[in-house]
Amino acid sequence: MSLRATPTLLQLAMQSLLRDEALAISALQDLPMELLPPLSKDAITHKRLNILRKMVQVWPFPCLPLGGLMKMKTPYLDILQTVLDGVDALLDQNTHPRNYKLQVLDLRALHKDFWTVWAGDTTTSCAPGVKCRRKIQKRGPKIEAKQNSLKVFIDLYLKPRALDTCLSYVFLWARERKALLQLGCKKLKINTVAIQNIVKILEMLDLDYVEEVEVCCTWKLSTLAIFAPYLGQMKNLLSIILSHIHVPASITPEEEKQLVSQFTSQFSNLQYLQDLSLDSIDFLKGQMDQLFRCLEVPLEILSITDSKISESDLQSLSQRPGIRQLKHLNLSGVILTDISPEPLRVLLERVAATLKTLDLENCMIMDSQLDVLLPALSQCAQLIMFNYLRNPISVSILERLLHHTSGLNYLSLEMYSTPWEIYGAQGASYHKRLEQLREELSKAMQHLEHNRTVWFSVAPCLP
């Protein structure tokens, strides 16, 4: 036999208020502020729309994190419409209540613990103790807010199909009140090639608020050039992920050069960028100097993957002042076989004081090239992860490599391909030496103060 918990006095009081709509509406403005969040939650759950509308008008906190309580889906459209009706009353300067404090309507799926914890008086987050999900620390971007304007925050994922009903309603509502509010999007993800539709949405947003942009579909270079001026307006951008830019065979070299310039020139406006991730961007081969020269801000994360680059690209990168604070470098899938190791060696030396992760998987680095990199690698005192999978490596150079990494006190994960020699005619002797290396590693790691894993793939990478 199960026992139901006895309702608290607070719960009983709220149930009584919700049953008497007229009493609830008349009492809202005089209720203690800590009662408004649980009462709002109950009003949404039981769809007491008139109470909810009035509750928005007397909301005592700077932020109303509605997205933490409802999904931006069609079944919640009536809730959204009701809340925006209440916001409309606030936007009417003649009807502002005396204790009006609302500054932010947050429709993102965040701050869910607000509804069980008192919010406090803060404009930077909607609840105390809410953890920021970003791995990189913000440097304090500056945003000029319109005087007395309400800020409405959404997250956007643009797909080939039309916007969801709730988001469409928000855009229609915001368009009619553009002079009274700022519509901000902190996370923008794009998975559509319909650039005309993208532009229409971008022109509705206050782009100063965009912090993260991800383009996860194949664009033509001309599409990227159309998007570029809007990217340049995102002056507080922290992270950009860009992948699979296609250059049609019909384009002339002069046209390609102009389109590339339209893209790279925008980076001079991105003074807070910390994370730059470029995947399958062969169009920048030999032209990355344009991008790096415009990029004056110190990056923390740089990822250039599955792309063709030139030796001059690496040289340009290694000479930029902005890489001296780099914490994460990913060059996986960038084939370096025919490129001098010197630029990468210089790059590693310059980031040695801060670098924490280094991913060189499938770069097809030869033993002779790795030998040049080893002294620089051994200087990366903060390194915690090193991925060298899918690179051909011999037992002798692996032994030297492990000797150099053994002095890195924070290194906790190393990943290597099995030396190809053990599968050759003299494989037995090489296999014996590899087993000896593993035993030596095991003994050495017993004395470490932290866990350390050295992982070898089953299949070798042939030179």
N, C-alpha and C positions, 0 to 999 in steps of 0.2 A: 504494500500500500504506500503510494507516494504522498508526501505532504507538500502542499503549496506554501511558499513563503508568504508570511503575513505582510500586506502592503504597509509601507511606512506612512507616517502622517503627511509627508510631502507628496507622495504618490496619490493618496486619497484626496488631498486638496486640489491637485492638478486634475484628477478625474472629475471632481465636482465642478471645477471651472469650465472644463471642456463640455460638460453636459449643459451648462447655462451659457450660451453664446453671448448674449447681451451683457451678462455680468462679467464674463471673461474680457470682452473688448473694453469695457469701461474701467476694469481694474488693471489692465496691462501696464499703463504708464506709471502706476504707483507700486508695482511689485518690486521686490529686491532683485537686483540685476542677476544674481546667481540662479534665480528661478527661470529666467528666460530660455537658456539652452535646453533644459529638459522639457519645458513646456512646448517649445518649438518642435522638438523631436516628436512629442506625442501628437501635436497638431498636424504634422506631416504624415505620421503613421495612420492617423484616423481621418485624414483629409478634412480637417476643420479649416476650410479655406478662408472664410471671413476672419477668423481669429488670426490665421497666419498672415493675412494681408496687413492687418493692424499691427501685428507683432514686428514686422519689418520696419514700420514707421517709428517704433519706439525702441528699436534695437540699441542696447546700451554699450556695445563693444565697437571698436574701430573696424573689425572685420566680421563679415557673415560668411562662414565657410560652408556654403550650401552644398558644394560638390562632395563634401565628406559625408553627407547624409542621404543624397539621392543620386541616381545615375542620370546621365544626360541621354535618356532613352524615352521613346514615345509614351510609355505608361506614366511617366513623371511630367508630361507636358503641362498638365493642369496645375501641378505644384509650381513649376517654373513660371508659368503665366501669372499665377497669383503673387509670387514673390516680386516679379517685375512690376506688377500693378502697384504693390506697396512701395517699390523704389520710385515709381513715377510720382507718387504723392510726395516723396522726399525731394525730388528734383524740382517740385513747384516751390519756389522761394517763399510763397505766401503761407505755406502750411507747415513749415519746419517746426516740429515740437521743440520745447525748450531744452530737452536733454538729447537732441539729435547728435549722434557720434559716428554714424556709419561712414566709413571712407572707402572700404573695399568689399565688393561682392565677389567671392571666390567660388567659381564653378568647377574647379579642378578636383579630382578625386584625391584630396589630401586632407590633413588635419582631422582625421576621423576621431581622434581622442578628444577633440574639443567638446564633443557632445557628452562627455563624462567628466571633464575637468574644467574648472572655471577658466575662462580665457585670459583674464588679466588685461591690462591696458597697454597694448603694443601694436604697432602698425607694421612690423616686419614679419610677424608670424601670427597665426590665428590661435595658437595655444602654446603654453609653456611646455617644454620637453619634447616638442615635435622635432624629430631628427631630420636634417637635410639629407636627401638621398644622393647628392652629388659627391663624388670622391675628391673633387678639386675645390679648394677654398676660393671664395669670391674675394676680389680685391676691392670691392666697394664701388660698383658702377654708379654713375650719377644720372639720375633721371629727373627731368624738369616736369613736374606735375602742373597741370592746369589749375589755376586758383579755384577752389571750391568745387572741383570736379570729382565725380565718383569714379573709382577705378573698378573695372569688371575684368576678372582674369579667367581665361579658358586655356585648355590645351587642345591643339589641333592635330588631327591625323587626316591629311587630305588624300583621298583614294579616287579611283576612276569614277565611282558612283557618286551621286549627289550627297550633300551633307545630311546628317541625321536630322530628324524633325526638330529636336530641341535646339541644336546649333543653328539651324536655319532661322528659327524663331528669334534667337539671340541676335543674329546679324541684322534681321529686319528691324527689330526693336532698337538696336544700337544706331542703325543708320538714321533713324528719325530723331535721335537725340545726340547726334555727333558733337554738338556744341556744349553739351552738358556733362559728358563723360569721356573716359578713355578706355577703349577696349584693348586689353593687353593679352598677349599669348607668350608664355615663357618657354614652352616646348612646342616646336613646330616640326612635324614629320610629314614628308611628302612622298607619296607613292603613286603619282600620276604624271603623265606627260602633257596634260591639258593646261598649257601655260596661261592661256587667256583666263581660265577659271581661277588659277592660282593668283594671278595679278589682281583680279577683282577682290579676292579675299584679303590679300596683303594691303590693298589700299584702304580697307576698312579698319585695319589694325594700327595701333600705335606701336611702331616697330622698335621704339626705344626699349620696350619691355622684353623683347625676345632674347632669351639666354642660350637656347639650344636649338640647332637646326640639323635635321637629318634628311638627306635626299637618298631614298633607297630604291630607285628605279633607274632605268637607262634613259638618259637625256641626250639629245643632240647638243653639240657645242653651241649652236645658235640659241637653243632653249636656255642653256646656262647663261649666255650673254644677256638675254632678256631679264633673267632673274637677278643678275649681278647688281644692278643699281639698288634693288630692294635689300639685298644682302648688305650693301654699304650703308644703308640707313639703320641697320641693327647695331647701333654704336655700343651697346652693352653686351654684345654676344660673347658668351664664354666658350661655346663648343660648336664645331661644325663637322658633320660627317657627310662626305660626298663620295659617290661611287658611280662607276660605269658611265663615263661620258664618251659618247660616240662621235667620231669625226667622219662625215660622209666623204666618199671618194671624190665626189664632184666638186668639193670645195677647193678653192685655189690657195696656195701658200700665203698670199697677201691677206685674203679673207680670214684664214685661220689665225694668222698673227694678230689681226685686229680684234677678233673675238676673244682670243686668249688675254689680250691686254685689257679688254673690258671687264674680264673676270678678275685678274690679278690686281688691278689698280684699286679695287674696292677694299683690299686688306689694310690699306693705310688708315682707314676709318675705324678699324676694329681694335681699339686700344685696350680692351680687356680680355681678348681672346686667350684662352689657356689650353684648349684641346683642339688640335687640327688633325683630322683623320681623312685620308684620301685613298680610295681603293679603285684600282683599274682606271687610272687617269693617264693613259699613255700620251694624251695630247700635250702634257706638260714636259715631256722629255726634251731636254736641252733648253727649256725655257723657265725652269723653276727659279732661276735667279730673279726674274721679274716678281715672282710671288714673295720670295724671301726678303728682297729689298724693301718691298712695301710693308712687310710684317715686322714692325719695330718692337712689338710687345714681347716680353719673355714668355715662351711657351712652357707648359708643364708636361703636356702629352703631345707627341708627334707620331703619327702612324701613316706610313706610305706603303701600301701593300699591293701585291699582284700587279705591279706597274713597271713599265720600262723607264729607266732613268739613265742619265749619262754621267760620266766622271765629273764633268763641269757642274752638274746639279749637286753632287755630293760635296764638291769643293765649295760651292756657294753656301750650302747649308752649314758646313763646318766653320765658315768665316763670319756667320751672323752673330751679333751680340745677343740676340734673343734666345739663343739655345743654351746659354750658360746656366739656366735654372731647370733644365729639362729633367723630368723624373722618370718618364716612360718613353722608350723609343722602340718602335715596331717597324721593321723593314721586311717582314716575312713575304715571301713570294717575289721579291725584287732580285733578279738574277745578277750576281756580281762577278761571275766567273771572269769576264773579260775587262773588268774595271780594276784599276790600281787600288790596292788596299790603303794607300796613304791618306786619302780624304777621310775614310772611315776611321782610321787610326787617330787622326787629328780631332775628329768629331768626338770620339770616345774620351780622349784626353781632356777636352774642354768641358765635357759634362760629367767627368769622373766624380766630382764632389757631391753631385745631387742625384745621379741616375740610380733608379731602384729596380726597373725591369728592362730587360733587353731581349728582344725577340728577333732572331735571325733565321727562323725556320725557312727551309727551302730557298735559300739564297745561292746555293751551289758554290759555296766558298771552298776553294782548294786549300790543301795543307800549307802551301807556300804563302798564301794570303793570310791564313789564320796565324801563322807564325809571326807575321808582322804585327798583327793586332794584339797578341798576347800581353806585351808589357802595358799597353793602354788598358786592356781589360782588367789586369791585376790592380790598377789604380782606382777602380770603381768601388770604393769602400762601402757605399750604401746599398750595393746591389743585393736584391733579395730573390730575383728570378732571372734565369738565363736559359733561353730556349735556342738550342742549336740542332734541332732535329732536321732530318732530310738534307743534310750536308755530308758529302763524302769525307770520311776521316779515317786516318790510319791509326794503328795502335800506338805508334811512337808519338804522334802529335797529340793524341788523346791523353797520353801520359803527361806530356808537357802542359797541356791545357788544364788538367786536373791539379797539377802542381801550382799553377798560377791562381786558380780559383780557391785553392785550399786556404789562402790567407784572407779571404773575404768573409769577415766575421758574421755578417748578416745574411749571407746567401743561404736560402732554405730550400730552393728547388732548382735543379739543373737537369736539362733534358738533352740527350744525345742519341744519334743513330749508332747502332752497333758497327764497329769498324768492318769495312768490307773485306779486309784481308782474311778474316777467319773462315770465309767461305771459299778461299782459293786453294791452290795445291798445297801450300804450306800452312793451311788453316789450323792444324792441331797445335802448333807451337804458338801461334798468335792467340788462339783461344785460351791456352794455358796462361799467357801473360795477362790477358784481360781478366781472367779469374783472380790472378794475383792482385791486380789493381783493385778489384772489387773488395777483396779481403783487406787490403791496406786502407781503403776508404772507410770500410766498416769500423776498423779499429780507431782510425783518426776521429770519426764522428762520435764515438763513445764519450769523448771528453768535451764535446761542444755543449754550450749552455742552452741551445735551442735545437729544435728538430731540423734535420737536413735530409733531403731526398735527392739522390742521384738516379735518374731514370734513363734506361736504355731501351730503344725500340727493338722489336724482334727482328724486323727486316733491315738490312743495311741499305745505305744509299751509295750506289756505285758511281765512281768518278767518270 
